[in-house]
Amino acid sequence: MSPIKASSVASITPLSTGNSNVVTKNVSALNNYIRNTMMTDTGIYSGYMTETQKNDPDTDPDMFNEITESAGLYLETLAMRGDANAFDSYYAQVKKTFSNGDGSFNWMYNTRTKQKKQGNASLDDLRIIRALTLMQAKSPSTSRANEIKELITGFKKYSLLNGKMIDGTFFDDNTKEPAIRLCYLDMQELKYVYGEAGLSQKDYDDQLKILQNGYLGDNFPWYQTYYYYGDMNGYKAGNYSTLPEAKGEVNSIDSLLVVLHLAQINKAKPASISWIKEHVHNRTLYNNYYTDGTPVEKNSAASTYAITAMIASTIGDKEMYNDSIQDLNDSQVPSGYGDFSGCLGDIPSMKSATYNNLTALLAYYY
């Protein structure tokens, strides 16, 4: 497969530029929350904790998990900002914390137990490669080029099975999961990776078909969640499935990421874009749906509106971008709440998921 240039991946013209809905004080407050409240010298906590919780030995150990998902999202934000020095500094930290020493990343590190999960999440690895690709297009660097080369080699080893992207590999026994979560298939970045690695055009095309054939239909233009290359979770090779843990349900984040990845290669379904735009405008975009389009519950997450902002910027829809960003602005905790201020969270419960905050921050730069 012929290589493409990094600039082809970094060709987006952000709608955030000169946009009145992207308010400097909101962006700064969110940046400060992530850096000052959530970030450690090893990574980013996955959810908000008070200082008392951080110091309490009885706090749930899982609260101290840091994951490569967060690392990749923050790197992508730094790349979108074009901040090469901050990017390279943070990437060095990410590599120190999560690298398996062989071109891939342990997907989780716990700051309390000092333990790493012995396996990668292929989407996270690909997102980190994407961030490096974006930064490299804006500010070329020999060391960064070498990192991209090393990570592409690792991606071939740990994130592919018979030429196709999979969920990941368990490092301790080299077991590969014979399935792919459709939202992992970032076809634009995969095109770059496959080209640089000299991988098969047919394998790339087959994965694009897998992604497109997961479409549920124009009446509810969402997507299946998983595709199986082999027998797994009670499904046979060639099967699709919704959420295995909640059969018959699809998660909005999963489907929105599929639409984003298709939009990046100009293959998003018009029905999907129209459906998303209407529900963003009406603030009726919910977290989970049954496959007939009925909401499982009428709860919303900031991350869904963050991803719709990215979709809107990718396709150049300023109205949808503004509607999405307005939801993020309205979800932000105002000043006066100590180190909880600036996040996108729930004030009564003092809960805030890092994924919501990092996707929102990235959306502000799209």
C-alpha positions as CSV (number, residue, x, y, z in Angstrom):
1,M,0.0,0.0,0.0
2,S,1.5,3.4,-1.0
3,P,2.4,5.7,1.8
4,I,0.6,9.0,2.3
5,K,2.0,12.1,3.9
6,A,1.5,13.1,7.5
7,S,0.1,16.4,6.2
8,S,-2.8,14.4,4.7
9,V,-3.9,13.4,8.2
10,A,-3.4,17.0,9.6
11,S,-5.4,18.7,6.8
12,I,-8.3,19.8,9.1
13,T,-9.1,23.5,9.2
14,P,-10.4,23.9,12.8
15,L,-13.8,25.6,13.2
16,S,-12.6,26.7,16.6
17,T,-10.4,29.3,15.0
18,G,-12.1,32.7,15.5
19,N,-15.3,31.0,16.8
20,S,-17.1,33.1,19.5
21,N,-18.4,30.0,21.2
22,V,-14.9,28.9,22.0
23,V,-14.4,31.2,25.0
24,T,-10.8,31.7,26.2
25,K,-11.8,31.6,29.9
26,N,-13.6,28.3,29.4
27,V,-10.7,26.7,27.6
28,S,-8.2,28.0,30.2
29,A,-10.3,26.8,33.1
30,L,-10.6,23.3,31.6
31,N,-6.9,23.3,30.8
32,N,-6.1,24.3,34.4
33,Y,-8.4,21.7,35.9
34,I,-6.7,18.9,33.9
35,R,-3.1,20.1,34.6
36,N,-3.5,21.1,38.2
37,T,-6.2,18.6,39.5
38,M,-6.0,15.5,37.4
39,M,-2.4,15.3,36.1
40,T,0.4,13.6,38.0
41,D,4.1,13.0,37.1
42,T,3.0,9.7,35.5
43,G,-0.3,10.4,33.8
44,I,-3.8,11.6,34.3
45,Y,-6.3,10.2,36.8
46,S,-9.4,8.7,35.3
47,G,-11.9,10.5,37.6
48,Y,-11.9,13.4,40.1
49,M,-10.7,12.8,43.6
50,T,-10.5,15.2,46.5
51,E,-7.1,15.7,48.2
52,T,-8.5,13.8,51.1
53,Q,-9.4,10.8,48.9
54,K,-6.0,10.9,47.3
55,N,-4.3,10.6,50.7
56,D,-6.8,8.1,52.2
57,P,-5.5,4.5,52.2
58,D,-9.1,3.3,52.1
59,T,-9.9,5.0,48.8
60,D,-10.8,2.5,46.1
61,P,-7.5,1.6,44.4
62,D,-9.2,1.8,41.0
63,M,-9.5,5.5,41.5
64,F,-5.7,5.7,41.0
65,N,-5.8,4.1,37.5
66,E,-4.2,6.1,34.7
67,I,-4.8,4.9,31.1
68,T,-3.3,5.4,27.6
69,E,-6.7,6.6,26.4
70,S,-6.2,9.8,28.4
71,A,-2.5,10.0,27.3
72,G,-3.5,9.9,23.7
73,L,-6.3,12.4,23.9
74,Y,-4.1,14.9,25.7
75,L,-1.3,14.4,23.2
76,E,-3.8,14.9,20.4
77,T,-4.9,18.2,22.0
78,L,-1.3,19.4,22.3
79,A,-0.8,18.5,18.6
80,M,-3.9,20.4,17.6
81,R,-2.6,23.4,19.5
82,G,0.7,23.1,17.7
83,D,2.7,23.2,20.9
84,A,5.7,21.1,20.0
85,N,7.7,21.6,23.2
86,A,4.8,20.7,25.5
87,F,4.0,17.8,23.2
88,D,7.5,16.3,23.2
89,S,7.8,16.7,27.0
90,Y,4.5,15.0,27.6
91,Y,5.2,12.2,25.1
92,A,8.4,11.5,27.0
93,Q,6.4,11.1,30.2
94,V,3.8,8.9,28.5
95,K,6.6,6.6,27.1
96,K,8.2,6.4,30.5
97,T,5.0,5.4,32.3
98,F,3.3,3.1,29.7
99,S,5.8,1.8,27.2
100,N,6.3,-2.0,27.0
101,G,9.7,-1.4,25.6
102,D,8.8,-2.9,22.2
103,G,6.8,-0.2,20.3
104,S,3.5,-0.5,22.2
105,F,2.0,0.6,25.5
106,N,0.6,-1.1,28.6
107,W,-2.9,0.4,28.6
108,M,-3.1,1.0,32.4
109,Y,-0.9,2.1,35.2
110,N,-2.0,2.4,38.9
111,T,-0.2,5.0,40.9
112,R,-1.1,3.4,44.2
113,T,-0.1,-0.3,43.4
114,K,2.6,0.7,40.9
115,Q,1.2,-2.1,38.7
116,K,0.7,-2.1,34.9
117,K,-1.8,-4.0,32.9
118,Q,0.1,-6.4,30.7
119,G,-1.6,-5.6,27.4
120,N,-2.3,-2.9,24.9
121,A,-5.5,-1.2,23.7
122,S,-5.0,-0.9,19.9
123,L,-7.1,2.3,19.7
124,D,-5.0,4.0,22.3
125,D,-1.8,3.0,20.5
126,L,-3.2,4.2,17.2
127,R,-4.4,7.5,18.8
128,I,-0.8,8.1,20.2
129,I,0.6,7.5,16.7
130,R,-2.1,9.9,15.3
131,A,-1.0,12.6,17.7
132,L,2.6,12.1,16.7
133,T,1.6,12.2,13.1
134,L,-0.3,15.5,13.6
135,M,2.5,17.1,15.5
136,Q,5.1,15.9,13.0
137,A,3.1,17.5,10.1
138,K,3.1,20.9,11.9
139,S,6.7,20.7,13.3
140,P,8.9,18.1,11.8
141,S,11.4,16.4,14.1
142,T,13.9,13.6,13.5
143,S,13.3,12.1,17.0
144,R,9.6,12.2,16.5
145,A,9.9,10.5,13.1
146,N,11.9,7.8,14.8
147,E,9.2,7.4,17.4
148,I,6.5,7.0,14.7
149,K,8.6,4.4,13.0
150,E,9.1,2.4,16.2
151,L,5.4,2.6,17.2
152,I,4.2,1.5,13.7
153,T,6.5,-1.6,14.1
154,G,4.9,-2.2,17.5
155,F,1.4,-1.7,16.1
156,K,2.1,-4.4,13.4
157,K,3.2,-6.8,16.2
158,Y,0.6,-6.1,18.8
159,S,-2.5,-4.5,17.2
160,L,-2.9,-6.6,14.0
161,L,-4.0,-10.2,13.4
162,N,-3.6,-11.5,9.9
163,G,-3.2,-7.9,8.7
164,K,-6.4,-6.7,10.4
165,M,-6.7,-4.4,13.4
166,I,-7.8,-6.1,16.6
167,D,-8.6,-4.9,20.1
168,G,-5.1,-5.7,21.4
169,T,-2.7,-8.3,22.7
170,F,-2.0,-9.6,26.2
171,F,1.8,-9.1,26.6
172,D,2.3,-11.9,29.2
173,D,1.2,-14.8,26.9
174,N,0.9,-13.0,23.5
175,T,-2.8,-13.8,23.3
176,K,-4.5,-11.7,20.6
177,E,-8.2,-10.9,20.8
178,P,-9.9,-12.0,17.5
179,A,-12.3,-9.1,17.4
180,I,-12.4,-5.4,16.8
181,R,-14.5,-2.7,18.3
182,L,-15.6,-0.7,15.3
183,C,-14.9,2.6,16.8
184,Y,-11.2,1.6,17.0
185,L,-11.0,1.7,13.2
186,D,-9.6,5.2,12.5
187,M,-9.3,4.7,8.8
188,Q,-7.5,7.9,8.1
189,E,-4.6,7.1,10.5
190,L,-4.7,3.5,9.4
191,K,-4.1,4.6,5.9
192,Y,-1.0,6.4,7.0
193,V,0.2,3.5,9.1
194,Y,-0.5,0.9,6.4
195,G,1.3,3.0,3.8
196,E,4.3,3.6,6.0
197,A,4.5,0.0,7.0
198,G,4.0,-1.3,3.4
199,L,0.9,-3.3,4.5
200,S,-1.8,-4.7,2.2
201,Q,-4.3,-2.4,0.4
202,K,-6.7,-5.4,0.5
203,D,-6.5,-5.7,4.3
204,Y,-7.2,-1.9,4.6
205,D,-10.1,-2.1,2.1
206,D,-11.5,-5.1,3.9
207,Q,-11.5,-3.2,7.2
208,L,-13.3,-0.3,5.6
209,K,-16.0,-2.7,4.4
210,I,-16.3,-4.2,7.9
211,L,-16.8,-0.7,9.3
212,Q,-19.4,0.3,6.6
213,N,-21.3,-3.0,6.9
214,G,-21.8,-2.4,10.6
215,Y,-24.4,0.3,9.7
216,L,-27.8,-0.3,11.3
217,G,-29.8,1.5,8.6
218,D,-31.2,5.0,7.7
219,N,-34.0,4.8,10.3
220,F,-31.5,4.7,13.1
221,P,-28.1,5.6,11.4
222,W,-25.9,4.2,14.2
223,Y,-23.4,1.3,14.1
224,Q,-22.9,-2.1,15.5
225,T,-20.2,-2.3,18.3
226,Y,-18.0,-5.3,17.5
227,Y,-16.9,-7.4,14.6
228,Y,-15.5,-10.9,15.2
229,Y,-12.6,-12.4,13.2
230,G,-12.9,-15.6,15.3
231,D,-15.2,-17.2,17.8
232,M,-15.5,-15.0,20.9
233,N,-18.2,-13.9,23.5
234,G,-20.5,-16.5,22.1
235,Y,-20.3,-15.1,18.6
236,K,-18.9,-16.7,15.5
237,A,-16.3,-15.4,13.0
238,G,-17.9,-12.9,10.7
239,N,-20.6,-11.8,13.2
240,Y,-21.3,-8.3,14.4
241,S,-22.6,-7.6,17.9
242,T,-23.9,-4.7,20.0
243,L,-22.5,-4.3,23.5
244,P,-21.7,-7.8,24.8
245,E,-22.4,-6.6,28.3
246,A,-25.7,-5.1,27.4
247,K,-27.0,-7.1,24.4
248,G,-29.2,-5.2,22.1
249,E,-27.8,-1.8,23.1
250,V,-25.4,0.5,21.3
251,N,-23.4,3.3,23.0
252,S,-23.4,6.7,21.4
253,I,-19.7,7.3,21.9
254,D,-18.9,4.2,19.9
255,S,-21.1,5.1,17.0
256,L,-20.1,8.8,17.0
257,L,-16.5,7.8,16.8
258,V,-17.3,5.6,13.8
259,V,-19.0,8.5,12.1
260,L,-16.0,10.7,12.9
261,H,-13.6,8.2,11.4
262,L,-15.8,7.9,8.3
263,A,-16.1,11.7,8.0
264,Q,-12.3,12.0,8.1
265,I,-12.2,10.0,4.8
266,N,-15.3,11.6,3.4
267,K,-17.5,8.5,3.8
268,A,-19.9,9.4,6.6
269,K,-23.5,8.6,5.8
270,P,-25.7,11.7,5.2
271,A,-28.4,10.1,7.3
272,S,-26.0,9.8,10.2
273,I,-24.9,13.5,9.9
274,S,-28.6,14.7,9.6
275,W,-29.6,12.6,12.7
276,I,-26.7,13.8,14.8
277,K,-27.2,17.5,13.8
278,E,-30.9,17.4,14.7
279,H,-30.3,15.8,18.1
280,V,-27.4,18.0,19.0
281,H,-29.5,21.1,18.2
282,N,-32.4,19.8,20.3
283,R,-30.1,18.5,23.1
284,T,-31.6,15.1,22.8
285,L,-28.4,13.1,22.2
286,Y,-28.4,10.3,24.8
287,N,-25.8,7.8,26.0
288,N,-27.3,4.5,25.0
289,Y,-29.9,3.3,22.5
290,Y,-31.7,0.1,21.5
291,T,-31.1,-0.8,17.9
292,D,-34.5,0.6,16.9
293,G,-33.3,4.1,18.0
294,T,-35.2,4.1,21.3
295,P,-33.1,5.7,24.1
296,V,-32.3,3.2,26.9
297,E,-32.4,6.2,29.3
298,K,-32.3,9.9,28.7
299,N,-28.9,10.7,30.2
300,S,-26.3,12.6,28.3
301,A,-22.5,12.9,28.6
302,A,-20.3,15.8,27.6
303,S,-18.1,13.5,25.6
304,T,-20.9,12.8,23.1
305,Y,-21.2,16.6,22.3
306,A,-17.4,16.8,22.2
307,I,-17.3,14.2,19.5
308,T,-20.1,15.8,17.5
309,A,-18.1,19.0,17.6
310,M,-15.2,17.1,16.1
311,I,-17.5,15.6,13.4
312,A,-18.9,19.1,12.7
313,S,-15.4,20.6,12.3
314,T,-14.3,17.8,10.1
315,I,-17.2,18.3,7.7
316,G,-17.2,22.1,8.0
317,D,-20.7,22.4,9.7
318,K,-20.4,25.6,11.8
319,E,-23.9,25.4,13.1
320,M,-23.5,21.9,14.5
321,Y,-20.1,22.8,15.9
322,N,-21.5,25.9,17.7
323,D,-24.4,23.8,19.1
324,S,-22.0,21.2,20.4
325,I,-19.6,23.7,21.9
326,Q,-22.5,25.5,23.6
327,D,-23.4,22.3,25.4
328,L,-19.8,21.9,26.6
329,N,-19.8,25.5,27.9
330,D,-23.0,24.9,29.7
331,S,-21.7,21.8,31.3
332,Q,-18.7,23.4,32.8
333,V,-18.4,23.9,36.6
334,P,-17.9,27.6,37.4
335,S,-15.3,29.1,39.7
336,G,-16.0,28.9,43.4
337,Y,-15.8,25.1,43.7
338,G,-12.1,24.8,44.5
339,D,-10.1,22.3,42.5
340,F,-13.4,21.0,41.0
341,S,-13.9,24.3,39.1
342,G,-13.3,24.3,35.4
343,C,-14.2,20.6,34.8
344,L,-17.2,19.2,33.0
345,G,-18.8,17.5,36.0
346,D,-21.8,17.1,38.3
347,I,-21.6,19.5,41.3
348,P,-24.0,17.6,43.7
349,S,-22.0,14.3,43.4
350,M,-18.6,16.0,42.7
351,K,-18.0,13.5,39.9
352,S,-16.2,14.2,36.7
353,A,-14.9,11.6,34.2
354,T,-11.6,12.4,32.6
355,Y,-12.8,11.2,29.2
356,N,-15.4,13.9,29.2
357,N,-12.9,16.5,30.1
358,L,-10.2,15.5,27.6
359,T,-12.6,15.1,24.7
360,A,-14.1,18.5,25.5
361,L,-10.6,20.1,25.6
362,L,-9.8,18.5,22.2
363,A,-13.1,19.7,20.8
364,Y,-12.2,23.3,21.7
365,Y,-9.2,23.1,19.4
366,Y,-11.0,21.3,16.5
